Amino acid sequence: MMLYDVNNKLYYKVMNTTRPKMSLTHQGRTWGYVPKRLNGKMAKFWLDYTWGRYMYFQFDDKWYRVQYLQSNYRKANRDVFNGVLINLIVDGQDLKLVRGNIEKARKLAL
């Protein structure tokens, strides 16, 4: 599965997962959410501000996770280490969940 950012024309790889344990007392984690429009409906993208690397969201009674810091695949590796990353917390306000493989979509985008 993939998330497609309508405004920035970027793809994000999505993985199936279970509902995360959002306990406030578990290892000092701090959970919060970012509201985004997913396939025309408002959805909560949950993330662990303390230890997390992924955003979790629920769509059609299934849970998915997506890494919120990703490179845009148009830069070289040295640019990625210099901070050229896409932050899904800030970007991607209008998203579409689509079926497909991220590798094929990346080739089509180039």
C-alpha positions as CSV (number, residue, x, y, z in Angstrom):
1,M,0.0,0.0,0.0
2,M,1.0,3.6,-0.5
3,L,0.0,7.0,0.6
4,Y,0.0,9.6,-2.2
5,D,0.5,13.2,-1.3
6,V,-1.8,15.1,-3.7
7,N,-0.2,18.5,-3.2
8,N,3.5,17.5,-3.3
9,K,3.0,14.5,-5.7
10,L,5.0,12.2,-3.4
11,Y,4.5,8.5,-2.4
12,Y,5.0,7.1,1.0
13,K,5.3,3.4,1.8
14,V,2.6,2.1,4.1
15,M,2.8,-1.2,6.1
16,N,0.0,-3.2,7.8
17,T,0.3,-3.3,11.5
18,T,-1.7,-3.7,14.7
19,R,-3.1,-0.9,16.9
20,P,-0.2,0.6,18.8
21,K,-0.2,0.6,22.6
22,M,-0.8,4.2,23.4
23,S,-0.2,4.1,27.1
24,L,1.2,7.2,28.6
25,T,3.1,5.3,31.3
26,H,4.8,2.9,29.0
27,Q,8.5,3.9,29.0
28,G,7.7,7.6,29.2
29,R,6.1,7.8,25.8
30,T,4.1,10.8,24.7
31,W,1.4,10.2,22.1
32,G,-0.3,12.8,20.0
33,Y,-2.0,13.0,16.7
34,V,-2.0,15.1,13.6
35,P,-5.3,15.4,11.7
36,K,-5.1,14.9,7.9
37,R,-7.5,14.3,5.1
38,L,-7.3,10.7,3.9
39,N,-9.3,9.8,0.8
40,G,-11.6,12.8,1.4
41,K,-12.2,12.0,5.1
42,M,-10.5,13.4,8.2
43,A,-8.2,10.9,9.9
44,K,-6.0,10.9,13.0
45,F,-2.3,10.1,12.4
46,W,-0.9,9.0,15.7
47,L,2.7,9.3,16.6
48,D,5.0,8.8,19.5
49,Y,6.8,12.0,20.0
50,T,9.4,10.4,22.4
51,W,10.6,7.2,20.7
52,G,8.7,6.9,17.5
53,R,9.7,6.8,13.9
54,Y,6.3,5.9,12.5
55,M,2.9,7.4,12.2
56,Y,-0.1,5.1,12.8
57,F,-3.5,5.5,11.3
58,Q,-6.7,3.6,11.0
59,F,-8.6,3.2,7.7
60,D,-11.6,0.9,7.1
61,D,-11.0,-0.9,10.5
62,K,-7.4,-1.7,9.6
63,W,-4.3,-0.1,11.1
64,Y,-1.3,1.0,9.0
65,R,2.0,2.7,9.8
66,V,4.1,5.0,7.7
67,Q,7.5,6.4,8.4
68,Y,7.2,10.2,8.7
69,L,10.7,11.2,7.7
70,Q,11.5,10.1,4.2
71,S,13.7,11.3,1.4
72,N,12.0,12.4,-1.8
73,Y,14.1,10.1,-3.9
74,R,15.1,12.8,-6.3
75,K,18.2,13.8,-4.3
76,A,21.5,12.0,-3.9
77,N,22.3,10.1,-0.7
78,R,24.6,12.9,0.4
79,D,21.7,15.4,0.2
80,V,19.5,13.2,2.4
81,F,22.2,13.3,5.1
82,N,22.3,17.1,4.8
83,G,18.6,17.3,5.8
84,V,16.7,17.0,2.5
85,L,13.9,15.0,4.0
86,I,10.1,15.1,3.7
87,N,8.4,15.5,7.1
88,L,5.0,13.9,6.9
89,I,4.0,15.6,10.2
90,V,4.1,19.0,8.5
91,D,3.6,18.1,4.8
92,G,0.9,15.9,3.2
93,Q,-2.4,17.4,4.4
94,D,-4.4,15.8,1.6
95,L,-3.5,12.1,1.1
96,K,-4.9,9.2,-0.8
97,L,-4.4,5.5,0.3
98,V,-3.8,3.5,-2.9
99,R,-2.8,0.0,-3.6
100,G,0.5,-0.7,-5.3
101,N,4.2,-1.0,-4.8
102,I,6.4,1.9,-3.9
103,E,9.2,0.8,-6.1
104,K,7.1,0.8,-9.3
105,A,5.6,4.2,-8.4
106,R,9.0,5.7,-7.9
107,K,10.0,4.6,-11.4
108,L,6.8,6.1,-12.8
109,A,7.4,9.4,-11.1
110,L,10.9,9.9,-12.6
